[in-house]
Amino acid sequence: MAEASTIARPYAQAVFDLATGSKKLSEWSKQLDTLSAIVNDNQISGLIANPSVESEQLVDLLINIAKDNLDQEGKNLVKVLAENDRLSVISEIATIFEELKDEAEKTVQAEVISAYELKNDQKSKLQAALKKRLGCEVEITSRVDKDLLGGAIIRAGDMIIDGSVTAQLDRLTSELSH
Amino acid sequence: MQLNPAEISELIKQKIQNFDATTEARTEGTVVSLTDGIARVHGLSDVMSGEMLEFPGNIYGLALNLERDSVGAVILGDYQGITEGDSVKCTGRILEVPVGPELMGRVVDSLGNPIDGKGPVKTSMSSAIEKIAPGVIARQSVDEPVQTGLKAIDAMVPIGRGQRELIIGDRQTGKTAVAIDAIINQKGKGVKCIYVAIGQKASSVASVVRKLEEHGALDHTIIVSAAASDSAAMQYIAPYAGCTMGEYFRDRGEDALIVYDDLTKQAWAYRQVSLLLRRPPGREAYPGDVFYLHSRLLERASRVNAEYVENFTDGKVKGKTGSLTALPIIETQGGDVSAFVPTNVISITDGQIFLETDLFNSGIRPAINAGLSVSRVGGAAQTKIIKKLGGGVRLDLAQYRELAAFAQFASDLDESTRKQIERGQRVTELMKQKQYSPLSIAEMGLSLFAANEGFLDDVPVEKIVDFEEAMHSFANSNSADLMKEINESGGYSDDIAGKLRGTIEKFKSTSTW
């Protein structure tokens, strides 16, 4: 079986093209967010996986839960996905859509994991440094992990810049043991 | 408690002082699935094909399949501890093994880690295992011999330095024995040897190591072992790792000999890896690139010219050619040389030594089939004396094969046919040779001369082996000067022929056997 993200890519691309055409990127982003939140719910995902539930029923259910959060095109997407039996990949579609959106807006999501809470001026310094390094706007989300002891890890997509004390200690360990 | 030499406080101090505490930037991915040593990794957008990947716990993998959303990697070594969701780092390096003369006399695995319990290998260099073979300009034709010390091979299917000569035969026909004899005979001749054991029993590898040690041949030999219990990935890369170690010598103007024992098992291991990576199977379920698997490996065995060596070493080594001779081994099933892998390797190599079960069982050892064994380039490299005298032996055997069927009607045959049959029987007998007892050029020349000149015709067939042995020891003690001269020059002239004749006549008239 092909991977979920491979299946999701053409859907995400289609949604993205549609959204850029009608200039409704942020609306779509919200809709996909809602949908993936719904689909990730344990009860709903159980229903999607259940072969005895008809796809029409699923569509009705999803649209009813989402209510006003979906416009007509959003509802149509749900119908198309249900028809093709691909409702389970909605969250991947949302992820890829966000990536495409970031790429188009030249922004990158970066996660900063630090040992201590970041101060605001540290954040803006990091943001400026990352902007210079990656060549595009950076949106920073931060998280605290005491296990790092000190320093921080920056994660932007696949790239990881590891400046944590634990990583340095690990490398010192392997250096000394050779 | 044993103290490790690396724990001297001065050294530790230095290491800590020089420790590079900068942050590292890398790309990372996560393991999505892990089946039979194949990991699917999500992420790793910058990974190169053939790059080493680092899994947690100092385990390395090799990126083989680069797909849109995932990377298929084989794990080199033990994959028991790896779990789904583990992070995988790019190392930015193509798979490398340590190389250098420090590996001599050691047994290492496919990654160059010592497995003989003799402590760490202190190499200073490492080199990529997958390299492109030298091009047309860098090459030189084969014109120096590799003496295997086996009469049957050196006389009939000679091997030159830089040649690829296939050793093919069923199980239990003495394929490994031929290769080991060739390695033992390189002692003191300056040819470095590499023995790559692929998919063999660990006990077989251990006995090869012991035999080489007993005959003093381990000091010029590197043994790369990927035993049957090692992962398929390790068995698949073992020949490339060994080849890289051999290329180190070739590129520095030295001569090296590499034995791949055997490539059938490597093809099996590669088939396993490919099928698990979901590459489409072809004939005999091998993947489409199984020909390239062997052709790119064997193409790296070559003779390179002095200019190439000079360029490679930045002018440090001048006027020396380098060579890497390959002796790949292929095991056939029931003598079937038309199976997929045997035909591939036969077409790639510069000739083959064909070993047969029937011959082996009838006591002709090495069990070389003289009719089917050929060497396409070795003739140009043969020592002069062996070339001159070996031709007759080959002809005698060819004629004998045609007439052998009539041997049982001996009484009804005409004189010349009977003589040919008798000569053939004696030459066949003469080509027998014990294991681990390689002959020098002079001894070989003496035996061939005796056969050519008919000195064996009055010796009973069953006494030929004893006769030869006695003749060698007689010549070594009574005509030491002549033997030394032949060994050093390898030439052949009327003068030498006369002296050989004299020696044999004297031996026949004075000695018993």
HADDOCK unambig.tbl for C-alpha pairs under 7 A between the chains (distance, minus, plus):
assign (segid A and resid 5 and name CA) (segid B and resid 69 and name CA) 6.77 0.50 0.50
assign (segid A and resid 6 and name CA) (segid B and resid 69 and name CA) 6.46 0.50 0.50
assign (segid A and resid 158 and name CA) (segid B and resid 27 and name CA) 5.12 0.50 0.50
assign (segid A and resid 158 and name CA) (segid B and resid 28 and name CA) 5.39 0.50 0.50
assign (segid A and resid 158 and name CA) (segid B and resid 29 and name CA) 6.54 0.50 0.50
assign (segid A and resid 158 and name CA) (segid B and resid 43 and name CA) 5.87 0.50 0.50
assign (segid A and resid 158 and name CA) (segid B and resid 44 and name CA) 6.01 0.50 0.50
assign (segid A and resid 158 and name CA) (segid B and resid 45 and name CA) 6.46 0.50 0.50
assign (segid A and resid 159 and name CA) (segid B and resid 26 and name CA) 5.71 0.50 0.50
assign (segid A and resid 159 and name CA) (segid B and resid 27 and name CA) 4.27 0.50 0.50
assign (segid A and resid 159 and name CA) (segid B and resid 28 and name CA) 6.30 0.50 0.50
assign (segid A and resid 160 and name CA) (segid B and resid 25 and name CA) 5.56 0.50 0.50
assign (segid A and resid 160 and name CA) (segid B and resid 26 and name CA) 5.24 0.50 0.50
assign (segid A and resid 160 and name CA) (segid B and resid 27 and name CA) 5.64 0.50 0.50
assign (segid A and resid 160 and name CA) (segid B and resid 28 and name CA) 6.62 0.50 0.50
assign (segid A and resid 161 and name CA) (segid B and resid 23 and name CA) 6.83 0.50 0.50
assign (segid A and resid 161 and name CA) (segid B and resid 24 and name CA) 5.75 0.50 0.50
assign (segid A and resid 161 and name CA) (segid B and resid 25 and name CA) 4.15 0.50 0.50
assign (segid A and resid 161 and name CA) (segid B and resid 26 and name CA) 6.36 0.50 0.50
assign (segid A and resid 162 and name CA) (segid B and resid 23 and name CA) 5.56 0.50 0.50
assign (segid A and resid 162 and name CA) (segid B and resid 24 and name CA) 5.35 0.50 0.50
assign (segid A and resid 162 and name CA) (segid B and resid 25 and name CA) 6.12 0.50 0.50
assign (segid A and resid 163 and name CA) (segid B and resid 23 and name CA) 4.46 0.50 0.50
assign (segid A and resid 163 and name CA) (segid B and resid 24 and name CA) 6.72 0.50 0.50
assign (segid A and resid 168 and name CA) (segid B and resid 21 and name CA) 6.33 0.50 0.50
